[in-house]
Amino acid sequence: MNYLPLKLLITILLFCLSFFANAQNESPKDSISNELHEVVISQEKKTITNSNGNIKVDVANSVYNTIPNPIDLLSKLPTVQISSDRESISIVGKGNPLIYIDGQKVSINDLNALSVADIKTIEIIKNPSSKYEAEGRAVILITRKWSKKDSFKTEISEVASFKKNYNNYLGFNSSFKKDKLEWKANFNYNRRNPWENHSIEYKIPQANIVSDYDVTAVSKVKDYIFGASLFYKINEDDYLSLNINGKMRNDTFDINTFTFNQNQNEINNVFTFSENSSSKNFINSFINYSKKIKAIDTKLFMGFQGSNYNQHLLSLVQNNFNETDFELSQNRDQKFNVDVFSGRIDLEKKFKNDLNWEYGALYSAAKSKSDYDVFDYEENQNAIFEYYFKEANTAAYSQFSGKIKKVNFSVGLRVENTNVSGKYSNESDNLVDKNYTNLFPKAQFSFSLDSTKSINVDYSKSISRPNYSSLSMIATYINPYFIYGNNINLGPTFMDVISTTFQYQDKSVKLTFYENKNPIYQEFIFDKGTNVMTFTSKNFKKESGYNIEFTLPFKYKFWENTNSLIFATNKVEDDSALFNSSKTYLYYYSNNTFNLPKDFTFVLSFWGSTKQKEGVFERGAMLIFDLSLAKKLSKNWNCTLNYNDIFKNTIYTERFTINAINSRARYLVDANEISIAVRYSFGKVKDSEFKQKSVNESENRIR
């Protein structure tokens, strides 16, 4: 059945109703004497609020708190996009954001180790100040819930999820506070059975090769997520905090691949079957100390942080050519381990007239090892090697902020030195050897026109470094002709962005221009000797574009609505790729919350985008609908029913030509889901003093 007319009708109806209801809102009288620091939407607390294009979501008091994991939660928020492999997060028009939890910069592994029941709010900051490090054009700031009474609080949650397969999420969260001491702990156990499918068709005209494959994987995953935090308030201004969190994942999965390959006049139909087992373990710990030096009226912060991530992948691969018998092809044993240590010091000096000076320094060091051991049954030989990678970053920054009349300003400069080396264990010379120093200026100016209107202007230069695991040698065998691999020679991306925002009450429009040097995208590399294609990443020449973003929230009686519209033009260029047209596309998002009688809450949300033509890449249109119904059963019991991706439309398509290889890809995501969440909480905790701050500025790369 074709649902497109129904989808379009619902979309148009909701947007028309939103503008009609918005017309019923009363505009407050102007009052120049009142300074506009933050927009107040209404007297009742809204789920989603907007300030200068930055979105803040109240997770704790909405249906979002029943979503089983943080990645699925973020996927439901305005402008947030999750990759098809669920390994990366991006913001529409901004790229990959930095992730912070309670002021601490974290990786996607930390995010996966966080319990949704522990989240209070999530803020999407699209114009981060210079106090955030140089890496990233946007920030996702997560604030956790802390206790309110001098006692304890415990929360137990259970989520039953029905996709193609059954999934279960069980969580425990507990907090305790007594006098100056506060303690928190969480444990989650998840049993998941994810289903994945994707297909790629490609042509290599110069080799007269035509091929396509369709691969399906079904996994059995066990997740163990844990965390503990300790905070001690020394006195009114000083504190000491310790934290440890981690995630252990074990899964087994079979991969079934059907391949058609024509090499000149030779045609093969191959069924590839691989048995796989994988373990991924992550642990992170840090200690923070904060002290106010009263003699010079300066706040001092010192922090140390250590992280470890390790992965072990075992694969036994068999091939069946042209409906004959299965024959063993490869036995693959691959390991990856990365250790990261960092320390930082920050000082903050306040002056009269709202002037503030922040300065500090950071040092971080990462060391990784990749072990590759593959036995080829056809060649009857082993390929064994070890690859070592090291990176050291040293940074210093200074930022000055304040207010002059009606103008708030913040200007800062950061200098970073990066030293990178990589080599195989059996070689004396480094395969990778880089040492570079860069300056990263940032500036923000905010002009308050009156109590309802303001204009903001921002400029930033930033850097985005590749994830440590993308610099490893781990590869995934798809079929005899196709391999997914990594690129140890990836370099950083440098980004220049200028934007301006006009805000009227709780509505805003934002115009952004940007240019990225050496952006990272995918490419194909064909080996003529082996007839094997490798799908990997590379630094493209450049990426540039602009976007216009409208954020339009409103509240009318029991209906609360947030709309986001982004008209984006993005152009990706590289000498090795075929450049097609670059055209403006539309991204749209609408969240509709209905607060019904008897403590019922109903949510209808949808998001999508039109076809994207971005120079090298062409991506298909999407439209996703989700429903939620929540009921507060009593003071301690809550229940939520979710129906996600109603029309089974989470399908990613992509076309591009690079290195004279034409490709068309299709990724199916098992997002169609019915889930039932039940949460029980008891106990109370008194005024929390818990504080944390970022130490490791490269931690989001640990994956």
N, C-alpha and C positions, 0 to 999 in steps of 0.2 A: 504494500500500500504506500502511496506517495503522500508523505506528511507535509510536504513543502507548503502548500496553500494554507494549511492550518497553522503552521509555524509563523508564517508571514502575517496572518490575520491576528494572532495573539500578540506578536511583536508590535504591530502598528497600533492595536487597541490599547496596550499598556502605555506606550509612549504618549498617545493622544490623551489618555486619562491623566497621566502625570502632569502634562502641561496645563490641562483644565484645572486640576486640583491645585496646581501651583498658583494659578491666578486667584484662588480664593484666599491665599496667604496675605496677611496684613503687613505692609512695610512699616517698620518702626520709624519714628521721627528721628531726624538727624540730631546728633549732639556732638559738636566738635570737641567739647570739653572732655568727652570720654575717649580714652585711647583704645584703639583696636588691637589687642594682643591675640585674641583667639575668638573665633566665631562661636556663639552660643545658639544652637539650632532651635531649641524649644525648652520649656520648663521641665518637661519629662525627658529623661535620658534616652537618646537615640542609639540605635545599634551602630550606625555608620555616620560619622561626622566628617566635614570637609573644612580645611583651613589652608588657603593659598595653594590648592591643588593637592595637598597632603591628606591622605585618608586615614582615619582612625576608627577601628572596629572594636566594639565592646563584645568580647567573646564570652566573658563570664556570665553575662545576663542575657544571653540570646541562645537560639537553637544551635549556634556554631559550637557550643561547648560539648555537644554530644557526638561530634565527628570523631571517628576513632583514631586518627593520626594527624600530625601537623601538616604533612604534605597535602592531604586531601582538604584540610581546612584552608590552606593558602590558595588552593585551586579555585575556591569559591569566592575569592575577594576580587575587587575591581582591579583590572589591568595586570593581575598576576597570572603568569603562564608557567605551567609545569611541562617539562619535556616528556616525550613519549616513553622514555626509559626511566622517568621519575628520578633522575640523577642530577638535574639542574633546574634552577628557578630563574625566570626572567620577568622583567617589567616591560610592558608594551612601550616602545620608544626609548627605553633606558638600558636595556640589556640586563646582565646579571647583577643583582643587588648584593650589597653587604648584608649580613644577618647579625642582629644583636639580640641577646637575651639579657634583660636587666642591665643594659650598658656594657655587657661583655660580648665581644665579637666572637662569633662561633661559626662552625662549619655546618654543612647539611647533615653530617653525622650527628652533631649535637642536637640539631633540630629533630631528627628522627628519634633521638633519645629523650625527647621532651614529651611529657604527658599533656594532652589537650586540656584535661581537667585542671591543670596547674596554670593555665594561661588566663590573664585578666584582660589585656588589650593587645591589639596588633596595630601598629602604625606604619603606613607606607609613605616614606619621606622621599619626595622626588627632587628636592633641592637641598641635599645635606650640606651643612656648614663645614668649615675647615677643621672643626674639632674631630670629624670623622676622617679616617686616613685616606690616602690618595687612591686607594683601590676601590673603584665603584662609583657609578653615577646615581645610584639610588640606595636607600637603606630600608630594610624591613626591621622595625624595632618591636620586639616582643617584651611585654611586661608581665611578670608572673604575679599570681595572687599571693598575698601574705596574710597571716593570721591577725585577728583583731583583739583577742582576749588572752589573758594570762593563764592559759590552760592548754587544751589540745584540740585538734580537728582532724578527722579522718574521712576520706571519701573513697567509696568503692564503685567502680563502674563496670558494666558489661555490655558489649555490643555484639549482636549477631548480624552478620552481613551475608547477603545472598547475591552473588554475581553468577558467573558461569559455574563457579564452585563456591562452597561454603567457607566463610572466614569468621574467626572469632577473636575478640579483643577483650582482655581482662586487665583492669588497672586498680592499683592501690596508691593513695596519696595520703601522707600524714605530716602534720606539723605540730611543733611543741614550743612554747615560749614560757620562760620563767625568769623574771627580773631582767638581767642584762644578757641572758643567753637565749638564743633561738636556734631551733633545729628543724630541718625539713628532710623528708625522704619520700621516694616514690619507687614503685616496681610495677612493670607491665609485662604481661606474657601474651603474645599474639601467635595464633595459628592461622596462617594464610595459605591459600592455594591459587596464586595468580595465574592468569592465562594471557599469553601474548601471541600476536601474529603480525608478520610484516612480509612484504614482497617487494622485489626490485627487478625491473627490466632494464637491460643496458645493451648498447651496441658499440662495437669498436670497429669503425669502418676500415681503418688502415690494416687491421688484421683479419678482416672479413669474419668477425665473430658476432653472433647474436645469442643472448642468454637471458634467462629469467629464473627466479627461484621464489618459492613460497615456503616460509618457515613458521612453525608453530611450537611453542614451548609451554609446558604446564609444570609449575613448581610446587613443591611442598616445603613451606618456610616456617621456621620457628624463630621468633624474635624474643630476646630477653633484654628488657630495657630497665636500667636502674639509675638512681641518683641520690646523693645525700649532700646537704649543705649545713654549715655551722657558722653562726655569726655571734660575735661577742662585742658588745658596746663597752669600750673602755671608759669613756666619759661622754659628755654631751657632744664633743666634736670628733673624737677619735674612735676607730673601730678596727677589728681584725676579722677576716672572713676566710673560710676554707670551703672548697667545693670539689666534688668528684662525681662524674656521670659517665655512662657508657652504654653501649649496645652490642650484644652478641647475636649474630645471625647465622643460622645453619640451614641450608636448603639443598634439596636434591631435585633435579629437573631433567627431563628428557626433551631433546630437541629433534623434531622431525622436519626434514627439508626435502621438498620435491623440486628438482632442477631440470630445466631444458637448456641444453648447450649445443650450439651449432658453430663449429670451427671449420670454415670453408665448406667442404662437402661432408665432413664427419659430424654425425648427429648422435647425441647421447641423452637419454633420460635417466636421471640418477635419483635414487632415494637414499638420503643420508640420515642415519640414526646415530645420535650421540647420547651416552649416559654421562651425566655430570653431577658432581657434588661440590659444594662451595661453602666456605666459612668466611665471614667478614666480622672482625672484632674491632671495636673502637673504644678507647678510654681517654678521658681528659680530666686533669686536675689543676687547680690553681690556688694560690694564696695571695690575698690582698691586704694591704695595710694603709690606713689613711690617718693623717695627723694634721692638726692645725697648728702652725708655728705662730704663736700669738705675738712674738716680739716684732715680726715683720708683717703680720697680718696676711699670711700666705698659707694656702691649703696644699699639703703634700700628699701624693699618692704613689705607692710603690707596689708592683705586682710581679709575680712569677707564675709561669704556666707551662705545663708539659702535656703532650698528647702523643698517642700511639695509635696507628691504624695498620692492621695487617689483613691480608686476603690470601686465601689458598683455593685454587681451582683445579679440580681433577676432571679429565674428560677422556672417555674411550669412544672413538669414532669408527663407524662402519659404513661402507658404501655398497649399494646394490645398483649395478649398471644394467639398464635395459631389461629389467624384470628377470634377472638371473639369480644368483645367490649373494648373500651378504659376505663381504670380505673386510677384515680389519684394515683400517687405514692408518690411524694414529692413536697413540697413547700420550696424552698431554698432561704434564704436571707443572703448574705455574704458581709462583709465590710472589707476593709484593708486601713490603714492610716499610713504613715511614715513621720516623720519630721527629718531633718538633719541640723545641724549647724556646721560650721567649721571656724577656724581662723588660719592664718599662718604668719610667718615672715621669710624673706629671706634676706641674706646679701651677697654681692659679692665684693671681694677685688682683684684688679688687681695689679700685680707686674711687674717688668721689665722682659725682655726676654720672653714675651708672657706667663707668668705664671699667673694662675688665681685660686683663692680660693673662693669656694661657701659653705655657711653653713646656717643652719636655723632650724626651728622647726614648728610643726603643731599639732593642737588638733582638733578632730572632735567627735561629739556625735550624735547618732541616736536613735530614740525612735519610736516604731511602736506598733500598736494595731490591732488585728484581731477579728472581731465579726462573730460568726457562729450561725445561727438560722435556723434549718431545722425541718419542721413538716413532719412526716412520716404517710401517710394516712392508710397504711396497719397495722401499729402498733398502730395508734391513739395516738401518743406521740410526744413531742417536744424535740429536742436536742439543748441546748443553752449553749454556753460558750464563754469566752473572753480570749484571749491570749496576753500577754504583752512581748515585747522584747526590750532590751536595749543593746547598744554597744558604747564603748568609745575607741578611738584610740589616742595615743600620740606618736609622732615620732620626731626624730632629725637626721640630716644628715650633712656630711661634704664631699666635693669633691674637689680634686686638679687636675688641668689640665694644660697642656702646651706643649712645643715643645723643644726637644733636637736634634739638627742637623736635620736629615730627619725623625725623629720619633715624631709623635704626640701622646700624651698619656692623659688618663683620668682615675683616680682611685678614688673610693668613698666608703663610708660606711654609712649605714643607720641602725638605731635601732628603732624598733617599739614595743610598748606595746599595747595589745588588751585585753579589759575586756568585757565579754559578759554574759548576764543573760536573762533568759526567764522563765515565769511562767503563770499558769492559774489564773484567778482572784479569784477563790474559794479555792486556795491552798496557804499555808503559805510558803512552801519551793520552791526554784527554781528548775524547771525541767531541765534547762540548766544553767550551772555556769562554765565559763572558764576564765582563766587569763593567758596569755602567752606573753613572750618577745622573739623577734627574731632579729638576725643580718643579714643584706643583703648587701654583698659586690658586687661591680661591677668594672670591669676594661676593658679598651679599649686601643689598641695599633695599630697605623697605620704607615706602612713603605712605603715611597714613593721611588720606584725603579728608576723612571724617570718620564718624563712629561706624559707618556701614561700608565704607569703600577704602581699598588700599591697593597699592601697586608695588610689586617686588621685581627686582632685577638681580640675576645671578650669573656668575661666570665661574667655571672650574676647569682645571686640567687634572686628569686622573689617569690611573694605570690599571690594567687588568691582567694578572699573571695566570698562566695555565695551571690547572689543578695538578697536584703532585702525581696522582695516578695516571694522568694522561701522558706523563713523561716516563712511564714504565714500559716494559717490554711485553706485558700481558696481551695476548691476542685471542680472538674467538674464531674457531673453525666453523664455517657455515656449510660449505660443500667443497669438492675437489678444485673448484675454480674461484672461490671467493673466501676472503678472510677479513675480519674486522681487526684492525691494529691500532697502535698508538704511534705518536711521533715524538721522539726524544729531543728533536731540534726546535720544538715550538718556542716562540719568543713572546714577550708581553705585548699587549695592545695599549696604545696611548690614545686618550680621548680628550677632545676639547668641546665644551658645551657652553652655550649662552642661552638664557631663557628669561622670559618676563611673564608675570602673572598679574591679572586684574581680578580682584575679589570684591563681590557685592553681596553683603549679608553672608549666606552660606553657599552661594554659587560662585564659581570661578571659571576663568578661561585662561589657558596657558599656551604660550607660543615658545617652541624650543628649536634651536638649530644646533647641529652637532657634526663633528668629523672625527672618524676613528682611523688611526694608522695601524696597519698590521692586524686587522680583526681575524679571529680564528673561525674558520668554517671547514666543511668536509671536502675531501677530494678523492679521486680514484687514481691508483697507480697500477699500471699493467706491466707484468713481467713477461716479456716475449719468450724467454727461455723456458719458463715453467707453465706459461699460459694461466697464471694465477693473478687474480685481481685483488688488490688490497684497498679497503675503504678506511681512510684515516683522516686526520686533521692537519691543516696547514695554516700558516699566516697568509691571508690574502693581502692585496695591495692596499686597498682602503675601502671605507664605508662612510657614507655621508647622507644627510637627510634633514628633514624638519617634520614637526607634527604640531597640530593644534588640538588641545584637549579641553573639553567642556565637562565640568562636574556639576550636576544639577540635582541636589537632594531636596526633598520637601516632606512635610508631614501634614496630613489632613485627617482629622478625627482619629479613627483607629488604623488608618493606612499610613505606613511609613515607607518612603521610596527613595532610592538613590540611583541616579543614572549617570553613566560615564560614556562619553563619545570622544573618540580620538581619530582624527583624520591624519594619517601618517604617510609620508613618502620616504622610502629608504632605498639607497642605491649602493649595491655591493659590486666592486670591480676587482679584476685580477687579470694579468696578462695571459694566464693559462686557461681562462674560462671564457666561454661565449657570452657576450653581453647582450641581453635582450632588453626590452623596454622596462622602464621604471615608472610606475603609476601609483597615484594616491589610493590607499585602501582605507576602509572604515572598520574600526574596532568599536564594539558597543557592549554595554553591560547594564543590567537593570536588576535591582534587588527590591522586592515588594514584600513587606512584612505587615501582617494583619493581626493586631492584638484583639483577640476575640473574648467574649464573656467566659466566665468560669475557668480562667487561667489557661485558656487555649491560645496558642500562637501558630499562625499559618504563614509559611514563606514560599513565595514563587520567585525564582530568580532565573535569569537566562543571560547568556553572553555568546558572542560570536564575532566573526570577521568576514569581510568580503574577500574575494580572490586577491592574493598578494603577488605583485610583480616587482621584484626588487633588484633588477639588473641581471645578476647571474641566476638568481633563484626565482622560481614560481611556485607558490603554495596555494592549495585549494581553500575554498570557503568553508566555514563551520558555523553551526548554531546549536547550542546546548541548553536544555531546560532541566531544572531541578525543582523538587518539591520537598517541603518539610512540614510536619505537624508535631508540635510539642505540647505537653500537658504537665502542669505542676500538680502532682497527685496529693502531696502534703508538704509540710515544712521541710521534710528530709528526703522525699522521694520525687524524682523527675523521670519522665518517659518521653522519648522522641522517636517518631517514625520518619525515615528519609527515603525518598525515591529520586535517584540521581540518573542523569542522562536518559531521560524518559524515552527519547526517540532513537536511542542507540546510535548516536551521531558523532562520537568521539573518534574521528578518523582523520589522520594527518596524511596529506599527499604533498609530494614535492617533485619538481622537475628541474634539472640543470645539466649543462654540458661543460666538462672540464677535461683538459688533456686530451681533447678530441674524442671523449667518451660520452655518449648520450645516455641519460638515465631517467627513470621514472620510478618513484618509490611510493609505497602505501603502508601506513602503520595503523593497525587496529588496536585500540586500547579498551580493555574490559572495564568500562566505567559505568555501564548499566547496572544499577544496584538498588536493592531494597534492604534497608537495615533497621533494626530495632535497638535502641539504646536505653538502658535503665541505669540510673545513678542514685546511690544512697549516701548521705553524708550525716555525720553526727559530731558533736563537740564544738567548742569555741576556743579561739585563741586571741589574746589581747594585743593591742598596738604593736605592729611589727616594725623593726628597725633595720631589716635586712637590706644590705647594699652590696652591689658587685660592680666591677668595672672591667673593661676590656684590657687584656694583656697581650694576647697573640693576635697581631693584625693580619696574619696570613692563614688563620685557622680555617677559613671557609674554603681553602684549597685542599684540605686534608680529606680526600675521598678518591 
